[in-house]
Structures are given as structure tokens and as C-alpha cells.
Amino acid sequence: MLRIGILLFWTLGVVSSVSAARAGFPLVRDGRPAPVCYVGGEQVVKTALAVYAADAERVAGEAPARCDAPGNAVVVVGSLSERERLDPLLRAWGVSAKAVEGRWEAFRICEASRNGERALFVVGSDPRGTAYGVLELSRLLGVSPWKWWADVAPRRSRNVTLAPGYDRAEAPSVQYRGIFLNDEDWGLDPWGTRYEGSDVAGELGPKTYSRIFELLLRLRANTLWPAMHASTVAFYKVPGNREAAERYGIVVGTSHCEPMMRNNVGEWDEARYGAYNFVTNRAGVLRYWRERVLEVADDENIFTLGMRGIHDGEMAGAVTLDEQTALTNEVIRAQRQMLSAELHRPVDGIPQTFVPYKEVLDIYDNGVELPEDVTLMWCDDNYGYVTRLSNAAEQARSGGAGVYYHVSYYGKPHDYLWLATSQPALMAAEMRRAWDCGARKIWILNVGDLKPAEYHTELFLDMAWNTDAVAPEKVGEHQLRWLEREFGPDVAPRAALLMREHYRLAAERKPEHMGWSRIQQPGVRGGITPVADTEYGSFSAEAFDRVAAYERLQHEVRQLEAMLPADRRDAWFELVRYPVEGAALMNKKWLYAQHARRYAAEGLVAAGEYAEASRQAYDSICLLTDRYNGEIAGGKWREMMSMSPRSLPVFAAPVFGEMPRVQRAPVLWADGAGKCIGADTTELPCFVRSTANTVAVNLFSASDVRVESLPVWLKAEVRGCMPSHRRIVFRADFSRCRRTEERVCSVLADGRRYVFRVRCADDRKEPGAAMTDGVASVAGAGYVYARGSVAGIDGLGQSGRAVRLAKGCRAEYLLRNDTAGEADIVACFLPQHPAAAKTLRFRLTVDGGDRGLFDIRETFGEEPWKVNVLRNQARRGVRLHLSEGVHRIGVEPVDEAMLLDGIFIDRLHRNPYVLQGFTR
């Protein structure tokens, strides 16, 4: 385990060592870094040493001296790939290499002593392992891996000392770990072109890639799938890119639609090669692939096998599934024959992957004859839910398996390229599931433009490095440590809670999906649907609660920013403020626009006020993005952040028709009601102690309002939303009420009196989740009984409190029904896919009675799947006649473990988009 004697604390803007200052090994003493002795010539080690030297100079004020032989207080670096030079030193200092010997990319950092002298040894099992060990020293100095990519400025320190007897050995869990730069047209491409100083649009060259490779090395990654859209000059077409990868020890691979190290959209030339069709133009396609194989013969690569279209589409030359399967087998045989012949070594020793992405999964399942040594690289459904994993037979294959996963995506039902808001706990849960099913050979994360997916990138690569160190249930702790490293312990705890809620709100609906529009929609000209009203009602609490939650996050993010020193504020803006405020403003833009349309239909003057607020939210997104591109880090990120990737409707400025200018009388509308309040007495939903629920009445009028005749246990607060819209929010004070009471109160507005019947219920002695306004709901973590393995995962699901139920485990929940009659009983799961089975079923019981098996599996691309991934829930249930009172609902996975978000009873059959009880 880790034994580090460094405590980082935020005092006077420095990082200080407070443990074993005299006895431990001094990395920095009195402003001088320990000298470094490297007894080898491996390129990636020399690269890492140069990075470390620059880091040490930023921290201490001067770079470490280089020396030719170890001595007192010297850092000794060596790789077992150069044993003839290293072994004498290890013997002389009594340092053992057994902890790393024979392992892949392992390192050991340990203090050693001899004749009253001491040294710090960094020993790697191979060159990359040694480089990771060297850059671990940078972390020990307090240097963030995001020093350059997120402007986390290193802090100066005159003394940094390790714990006495420091000794640490590590090795990766996953062999190949990396990222895929994708959909780069609107950020990385224009920014990189400017950063390179190139006259060629989209020319990402060695200057840009060296920065990316350095980040990967700092994050203990070793693999890159380069950017590959048509807007980008192909990686191998730019001089210096190959050499940069070699300097940083980076393995280059290619994505699911780029076989044999070829970037088709940037390199396939039909005039030169003919049609990209293996059936009609086999010779041309093989010539195209052979050219690249010969070019990279001396490089370290992972070859993608198989064939799709030129870009992200189906292969040409085969129509039926059987034809596609037969052609895929023919292609793979030809590709492997080429690799063996041109690389002059056994093909089973050449790293190769087969990626069953989208339609290729059906082709694979139909009978692809995949050689055992080829790595099966499973994929998620582009929304974070892995579509398939290895069965028992596949787990026994020598080539093993891997995963290609997304936190950014261009495609149906709608892109999410702007803000990286996928729940980290979901990624952790799915990757742990993949690991448990044997996916341990290669993990690749689609990070889009990389920014603003910084945290997701590090979490993914941390899991790939040490899977056991980041359990899904502990992701919150991982993010807390990450925030402490970047922003200090005073800010981190509040920032962690802020980010947890930011991700939870996005699990309800990502900001890019708040337009309720679609792309690639069948039957729609151009495939893109316009913005539509959301499922958050304009006359219900859902929309207002959502805006209020985002406003709390905006307030918190600015308060915390004010606590930070100046040298951390750029990083805060990039890592926290921009994504949080951007999401908040996108929600305001479209929820306010919806209010404007809905209220205009009712002739309410507030419609125009909401239209103006919607336009202001759009303008604020523009200003926020301009600041990112033009001001942050002195303009370093100019053109990196696009607020409208692909210019989809959701990103556009809202447009409105004529709005009402005159409203003759006040209008009152209770939340959830189907029409405005009339002259009759209106009954409001019951106030229930256990739910602490509020009930709101919307007043659409600029006139004065007065609440009268309130019972002693009822409080009313008038909240201004717009000049012509206020919400009268009622809340019960249960310290002043009897067990159950019913009273009346009134609201006086513009000379008119509106009378309300109000009730309260003190349910302290009643078990189960209470029903309010026809719905009782409880989060997955709210079970009252469990048989078998149940693991709560904080920060997962719309509830933020989902649970993992093992196969055969039964969790039971108590919920109350307040009126006898027909009701819907619904279980809400995260919309996973079966790992290896054909179904993903659970058994539902109600009051001990079996109500059947329900399968949550949906077909990729079909409408039910689209609905599920956009709301991150798969709902299944039954309609029954329920008596009044408490009911015991049981859920038991049948095929595999499942992730349960929560349970609800819906007496009014409304199927609400948001369940208030999930977050209580």
C-alpha cells in the first residue's frame, strides 16, 4: 500500500512537508531538488526525466542536477530492460527488483542506504514502468497531472520529504490503457491548428500530440487512438507525430472503423485505390492497408481487425447478416496473413483487436471466426451502458478482452459533445463489471476534445491502473481526493457535494438533451427534430425545483471560487465553473422558453418575461464561453470550447412569437393541476411529515398578494420568479400540529379571494415511504430488507442512491398507498444490457405475491432504448388494485446483477419524469 509522508495543505500558497522532515528522504531540501542519476538510455525514461526536471524546477525554483553515479541524497533511476547497467547498483545498495521483475510496466520506489548514505531508487520492470515511477515523483512534489491541460499551477516549496523507509511498488491492472480523441471538429481541431501555428486546418502535429502524450504518461496511460474526423489531417500524414509517440512511449491504435492503422476519412483516396469495397476491390484495399503496415513496421501499435464503412457505417459489399459475417471472416484472414508476412513475426505475438461496435456485434454473434489471440474489445451503447461482455468460453481466450467506453458522443438519439456530465459512478460500475467479466487487456475512453472531460479521464485511467483501488461505491471519495489535490482541503468537501449534484441532475437529463430534440430520427427530413417542450411541467414543481437546484449550484460555485487563491481560479473555471454554470444556463434557457410558450397559450403576461429570461440565459452561455476561450489562462484555450457543437437546435438562441402584453385578471394555478383555480374551494395535496413536502400555488399577476387565515401549523412564503409570476409555497410546521388536521386558508390577489383546503398528516409512527399527490417513491438504497448481496453506490442514478443487486438477491421496500384502487407499481433500473445472457430480468413481488418476470433489455437504436438512455432509467411494472395502507414491494434480479434506482407507486397513472422521494 501507499506510504507517503507528505501532507499537502493550503497555507501561504505553498506545499509543505510536515512528516519526518529530518529522517525521511528529501526530494527537495532548502530549495534544491535531489540530484538524479540515470544509468541508461531508454528514450521514454529520458522524456519522463525531462518532465520531472521541469516540475521540480517549478516547485523548488531550480532543476535537479544530473549525476553519473549514485551518492548521498540522490535519486537513482533504472530499468530492468538495461540490467547490465542497473544490476551492479542494485547489488551495491541492497535493492531488490523482485517486486517488479517479470511484470508489465511495474515500478518500485524505495529508499536505500549504504555506508551512512541514502538514496531513493526508482526501478521499472521496463522503460514505461520506469517512466511512470519517475513521474510518480512529480506527484509526490504536489504537481498535478493536469498542470498544463487544466492550468493547475504547481506550488512552490523549499522542502518536500518522504516518510522514513519509503517503499512502494505498483503495476497496472489493465495492460493497454488510453483515450480516443474523437468528434474533434469544434474544439481540439481549431484550437490545435492555432497551437501548432499551422496554415492547414485540422493539422494536429507533434507539438499538440506531445502535450497529449505527456498527459497520458502522467496519468500512467500508454495508448492513444488519434483524432480521425474528416476535419483532421490524418495522424500519420503529419511529420513528427510518429516520432513524438515514440519519445513518450505511447502505443498508437485506431478506432473501430479504422482497420490496419489507417484513418479512412483522411487517407482513403478513391481515385488512387478504387472503391472501399473488399468484395469488388480486394487488391486496392489490401494495397492501402499494406502501405501502412510497412510504414509502421518498427513502431509499437495495436492493429484493429475487421472492416466497416469508410467512417462510422456498415461495410460495403455485403447486405445480409450472413454475407457480412462471411466477408468479415475473409477480411480478418487476409489482414492476419498480411501482418505475419510484412512484420516477419508470428501473428499471435502482434497486438490485435476486434471491436464489435454497433452492427458489428450482430455480425460477431452470427459466427465470426475470431482467432483466439485477438483481443475482443467490447463497447458501451455510446451512453455508458456496456452492450456485451465475455461469456465463460470467451473469458478463456488467450487474447483476452477489453472495453471501448464513451463520456462524449456524436450520434442518435442525440449528441452530448459539449459538457462531460456522465455520472462518474456509472462509469466506475460498468468498468468494474467489465473487469469482473475478464475485460483486462485494453481499456479506451472516448473523451471527445479531452476538455472538459478531465476528471472522467483520470478516474477511468486510475481504475485501469489499479482497479481494486477505485470501487464503484467509493467514487465519491476518489473525486474528493482529486478536488483536494487541485483546490485544497478547505474547498474540496463542498466542491465534491456540488459536483455530485451536478452529475445527478444530468442523470435526469443531460444539458445537451434539454431541448427534447433528436438526431437521426426516422421519418424526419434531415433526421433532426426541433426543440420541444420538456417533461418537466410548467405548472408543476419539477421544473421550478430543477432550476432552483441549479441556482444553488451556481451560487455555491461562485462562493467557493472566492475562497481560492488567484493561481487556482483558472483551473476552477475549467474544471468546475464552466461545466456547472453551462449546464445551469442551458436548463434555464429551455425551461424558461417552455414556460414562455406555455404561459403565452394561457394569455399570461409572464410569458414575455420568461422569454426574455430565456434569451438572457443564452447570452450568458455566450459570455461564459467567450471567457473560456478568450480570457482563461491568458487566452491559451482560444477556440477550444464550442458552446454549439454541430449547431444542433438545442444550442440555438430561443425564438418566440408575439407575447401577451395585457392580462385582465390574476390567474392562480396550483402545481400539478390541469387548469387554473376558479371560484370554488381548491383542495391542496396533503402535507406529510416524513416527506417534508411543500405545496405551491402559482400567482400570475403583478398586483399585491396576501395570504390569510393560515392555520398555526402552516407557513407560506411568496417567492418571486418574474415580475408577473410568484409562487406561494406552503410548508407545514409539524411542531405545531396535531396528528392529522384539516383547515382552510385563503389568498387575496387583486381584490379577489381564493380559498384552499389544506391537510397535514403526522406519520411518525407509520412505516414505509409516504404518498404525496398520488405518488409514493423510494430510492434503491431505501430498502428495509435484503437477502443476498446489496451494494449501495452513492452518486449513481437519478436518485444518486442506486444499489447493485446481485443475481438472486432480493431487496424489499415499504411504500404507502393513501386511497384504495388501481395503482401502478414501477421499478426503475439503470438501463443496462446483459453481460452475456440474452435477457436482463427481475422478479417483482407485491405483499409476498409473485407478480411475474420483467425484462429491461431493449434493442439498440429502437425507440424504447432511446427513451431509456436519455433519462438513464428503464422502467418496468404492473398495474394492480391496491388497498389503502402499507405495501411490501420486492425486487430480485434473475439473470445477472442489476442496478436499481428506486421504486414507486403511482395512483394517478401519471408516470412522473422525476420522483421526489428518490432524493429525500
C-alpha positions, 0 to 999 in steps of 0.5 A: 500500500501507499506510504507517503509522508507528505501532507499537502495543505493550503497555507501561504500558497505553498506545499509543505512537508510536515512528516519526518522532515529530518529522517525521511528522504528529501526530494527537495531540501532548502530549495534544491531538488535531489540530484538524479542519476540515470544509468541508461538510455531508454528514450521514454525514461529520458522524456519522463526525466525531462518532465520531472526536471521541469516540475521540480524546477517549478516547485523548488525554483531550480532543476535537479542536477544530473549525476553519473553515479549514485551518492548521498541524497540522490535519486537513482533511476533504472530499468530492468530492460538495461540490467547490465547497467542497473544490476551492479547498483542494485547489488551495491545498495541492497535493492531488490527488483523482485517486486517488479521483475517479470511484470508489465510496466511495474515500478518500485520506489524505495529508499536505500542506504549504504555506508551512512548514505541514502538514496531513493531508487526508482526501478521499472520492470521496463522503460514505461514502468520506469517512466511512470515511477519517475513521474510518480515523483512529480506527484509526490512534489504536489504537481498535478497531472493536469498542470498544463491541460487544466492550468493547475499551477504547481506550488512552490516549496523549499522542502518536500520529504518522504516518510522514513523507509519509503517503499512502494511498488505498483503495476497496472491492472489493465495492460493497454490503457488510453483515450480516443480523441474523437468528434474533434471538429469544434474544439481540439481541431481549431484550437490545435491548428492555432497551437501548432501555428499551422496554415492547414486546418485540422493539422494536429502535429507533434507539438499538440500530440506531445502535450497529449502524450505527456498527459497520458504518461502522467496519468500512467496511460500508454495508448492513444487512438488519434483524432480521425474526423474528416476535419483532421489531417490524418495522424500519420500524414503529419511529420513528427507525430510518429516520432513524438509517440515514440519519445513518450512511449505511447502505443498508437491504435485506431478506432473501430472503423479504422482497420490496419492503422489507417484513418479512412476519412483522411487517407482513403483516396478513391481515385488512387485505390478504387472503391472501399469495397473488399468484395469488388476491390480486394487488391486496392484495399489490401494495397492501402492497408499494406502501405501502412503496415510497412510504414509502421513496421518498427513502431509499437501499435495495436492493429484493429481487425475487421472492416466497416464503412469508410467512417462510422457505417456498415461495410460495403459489399455485403447486405445480409447478416450472413454475407457480412459475417462471411466477408468479415471472416475473409477480411480478418484472414487476409489482414492476419496473413498480411501482418505475419508476412510484412512484420516477419513475426508470428501473428499471435505475438502482434497486438490485435483487436476486434471491436464489435461496435454497433452492427458489428456485434450482430455480425460477431454473434452470427459466427465470426471466426475470431482467432483466439489471440485477438483481443475482443474489445467490447463497447458501451451503447455510446451512453455508458451502458456496456452492450456485451461482455465475455461469456465463460468460453470467451473469458478463456481466450488467450487474447483476452478482452477489453472495453471501448467506453464513451463520456462524449458522443456524436450520434442518435438519439442525440449528441452530448459533445459539449459538457462531460456530465456522465455520472462518474459512478456509472462509469466506475460500475460498468468498468468494474463489471467489465473487469469482473467479466475478464475485460483486462487487456485494453481499456479506451475512453472516448473523451471527445476534445479531452476538455472538459472531460478531465476528471472522467479521464483520470478516474477511468485511467486510475481504475485501469491502473489499479482497479481494486483501488477505485470501487464503484461505491467509493467514487465519491471519495476518489473525486474528493481526493482529486478536488483536494489535490487541485483546490485544497482541503478547505474547498474540496468537501463542498466542491465534491457535494456540488459536483455530485449534484451536478452529475445527478441532475444530468442523470435526469437529463443531460444539458445537451438533451434539454431541448427534447430534440433528436438526431437521426430520427426516422421519418424526419427530413434531415433526421433532426427534430426541433426543440420541444417542450420538456417533461418537466411541467410548467405548472408543476414543481419539477421544473421550478425545483430543477432550476432552483437546484441549479441556482444553488449550484451556481451560487455555491460555485461562485462562493467557493471560487472566492475562497481560492487563491488567484493561481487556482481560479483558472483551473476552477473555471475549467474544471468546475465553473464552466461545466456547472454554470453551462449546464445551469444556463442551458436548463434555464434557457429551455425551461424558461422558453417552455414556460414562455410558450406555455404561459403565452397559450394561457394569455399570461403576461409572464410569458414575455418575461420568461422569454426574455429570461430565456434569451438572457440565459443564452447570452450568458452561455455566450459570455461564459464561453467567450471567457473560456476561450478568450480570457482563461489562462491568458487566452491559451484555450482560444477556440477550444470550447464550442458552446454549439457543437454541430449547431444542433437546435438545442444550442440555438438562441430561443425564438418566440412569437408575439407575447401577451402584453395585457392580462385582465385578471390574476390567474392562480394555478396550483402545481400539478393541476390541469387548469387554473383555480376558479371560484370554488374551494381548491383542495391542496395535496396533503402535507406529510411529515416524513416527506417534508413536502411543500405545496405551491400555488402559482400567482400570475399577476403583478398586483399585491398578494396576501395570504390569510387565515393560515392555520398555526401549523402552516407557513407560506412564503411568496417567492418571486420568479418574474415580475408577473409570476410568484409562487406561494409555497406552503410548508407545514410546521409539524411542531405545531400540529396535531396528528392529522388536521384539516383547515382552510386558508385563503389568498387575496390577489387583486381584490379577489379571494381564493380559498384552499383546503389544506391537510397535514398528516403526522406519520411518525409512527407509520412505516414505509415511504409516504404518498404525496399527490398520488405518488409514493417513491423510494430510492434503491438504497431505501430498502428495509430488507435484503437477502443476498448481496446489496451494494449501495453506490452513492452518486449513481442514478437519478436518485444518486442512491442506486444499489447493485443487486446481485443475481438472486438477491432480493431487496424489499421496500415499504411504500404507502398507498393513501386511497384504495384502487388501481395503482401502478407499481414501477421499478426503475433500473439503470438501463443496462444490457446483459453481460452475456445472457440474452435477457436482463430480468427481475422478479417483482413481488407485491405483499409476498405475491409473485407478480411475474418476470420483467425484462429491461433489455431493449434493442439498440437504436429502437425507440424504447432504448432511446427513451431509456438512455436519455433519462438513464432509467428503464422502467418496468411494472404492473398495474394492480388494485391496491388497498389503502395502507402499507405495501411490501414491494420486492425486487430480485434480479434473475439473470445477472446483477442489476442496478436499481434506482428506486421504486414507486407507486403511482395512483394517478397513472401519471408516470412522473419524469422525476420522483421526489422521494428518490432524493429525500 
